[in-house]
Amino acid sequence: MSTNNGGQPGGTEFAQVDAELLGRGFTRMVFDLGRIEQLLDVLGSPQRAYPSIHLTGTNGKTSTARMIDSVLRAFGLHTGRYTSPHLETVRERISLDGEPVSEERFVAMYREVAPLAQLVDERASEPLTYFDMTTALAFATFADAPVDVGIIEVGLGGADDATNVLGAGVCVITPIGLDHTEWLGDTIEDIALAKAGIIHRDATVISAVQPEEAARPILERCAEVGATIAREGGEFGVLRRAVAVGGQVLTLQGLGGVYEEIFIPLHGAHQAQNAAVALAAVEAFLGAGANRMLDVEAVREGFAAASSPGRLERVRNAPTILLDGAHNPHGMAATVTALQEEFAFSRLVGVLAVLGDKDAAGLLELLEPVLDTLVVTTNTSPRAMPAAELAALATEVFGEERVTVAESMPDAISEAVALAESEVEGELSGVGVLITGSVVTVADARRLLKR
């Protein structure tokens, strides 16, 4: 991180801006588009300066967004990508051409937006949220760059999310499951109804396979606004996949034809599904269809360069340490399937820390068949479940002899590595540690392990 004492944008000033943003309440949520619309209006509607691809869903949004970004860049487009949450720095949320914006650029844009945000705050009953501000910063940064396309992930839900001011021409809906029920509703149908709110008139919708109760609200919304929908399993999908060194090789049915020998450096059937969705979204954006395929070499180049930090990410060898941000049963089921299909661990130890409002019991039941031992701990989120409470739930699923409690993440990682190595003599190639349960858990571990 750069530092200076002369008032130039840099490390010290960025830290100040970061603190000002955090002062808005990192987890505070207010579902009211009026305030973000007012802010964007006084900024000159930067979100109208470029076409966008808008993504929602329960799992896979960020991975799919990153793949879309990478493939579009392989076709020579300048991209702006907005995703959340971040792992190490808020700058990760706002990427230009695949890279987080610089501290200097972030500070400069914040200094332009903040005075106008203060005016909006003074007129409103509730001040703009952290997410409102980062959304406005992203849209303004992309207009200023300028970019050829914005790839924008919703923060939560869809209809009332701050990003739902785009009216995007291409909308992507990744698999929908139960999560954030306290805000979006208790049923998959309610959640799908909220997420379908990003579909606007005459849009093209790219949808992953959905449970029937999610598909119905999506189709009804498409009919209501005259949107066209392409569905996985109908117009596009994964035809074949094979495990390869460092990832997998896919044959994808796209909107325009069959794309063979597509390597992605990511693990699991769920990432293959994300790739199929991403390809269809790029095809829709670039105008490919029944009589026009995209250049397959550019498609291959884009997917081969894709990455998704914190999604079965290998950060250490001997023993192998994997980080995975699965935080709900739908996501954890995909992670467990990938572990069983693509990794041959003779011994696997888990480190688990979750947020208090998540289905911890559901996560534990999915992890039990693939873990030899589990270390439970807590993460740095103020919403984290206490380690003792998580341990009580884990003991019910794993049995007391397979559960260890650690009060901090450094202790949990040390304990897990020791447990992984404890019954192995010599070669450690078949020994692993999986750190999971929350994006915050992954971020905490990543800071320690990537030093």
Secondary structure as GFF3:
##gff-version 3
##sequence-region A 1 451
A	DSSP	alpha_helix	11	22	.	.	.	ID=ss1
A	DSSP	alpha_helix	33	42	.	.	.	ID=ss2
A	DSSP	three_ten_helix	46	48	.	.	.	ID=ss3
A	DSSP	beta_strand	52	56	.	.	.	ID=ss4
A	DSSP	alpha_helix	61	74	.	.	.	ID=ss5
A	DSSP	beta_strand	79	82	.	.	.	ID=ss6
A	DSSP	three_ten_helix	90	93	.	.	.	ID=ss7
A	DSSP	beta_strand	94	96	.	.	.	ID=ss8
A	DSSP	beta_strand	99	100	.	.	.	ID=ss9
A	DSSP	alpha_helix	103	123	.	.	.	ID=ss10
A	DSSP	alpha_helix	130	144	.	.	.	ID=ss11
A	DSSP	beta_strand	149	153	.	.	.	ID=ss12
A	DSSP	beta_strand	170	173	.	.	.	ID=ss13
A	DSSP	alpha_helix	181	184	.	.	.	ID=ss14
A	DSSP	alpha_helix	188	195	.	.	.	ID=ss15
A	DSSP	three_ten_helix	196	198	.	.	.	ID=ss16
A	DSSP	beta_strand	204	207	.	.	.	ID=ss17
A	DSSP	alpha_helix	212	225	.	.	.	ID=ss18
A	DSSP	beta_strand	228	231	.	.	.	ID=ss19
A	DSSP	beta_strand	237	244	.	.	.	ID=ss20
A	DSSP	beta_strand	247	253	.	.	.	ID=ss21
A	DSSP	beta_strand	258	264	.	.	.	ID=ss22
A	DSSP	alpha_helix	269	286	.	.	.	ID=ss23
A	DSSP	alpha_helix	296	304	.	.	.	ID=ss24
A	DSSP	beta_strand	313	316	.	.	.	ID=ss25
A	DSSP	beta_strand	320	324	.	.	.	ID=ss26
A	DSSP	alpha_helix	329	342	.	.	.	ID=ss27
A	DSSP	beta_strand	347	352	.	.	.	ID=ss28
A	DSSP	alpha_helix	360	367	.	.	.	ID=ss29
A	DSSP	beta_strand	373	376	.	.	.	ID=ss30
A	DSSP	alpha_helix	387	398	.	.	.	ID=ss31
A	DSSP	three_ten_helix	400	402	.	.	.	ID=ss32
A	DSSP	beta_strand	403	405	.	.	.	ID=ss33
A	DSSP	alpha_helix	409	422	.	.	.	ID=ss34
A	DSSP	beta_strand	431	436	.	.	.	ID=ss35
A	DSSP	alpha_helix	439	449	.	.	.	ID=ss36
###
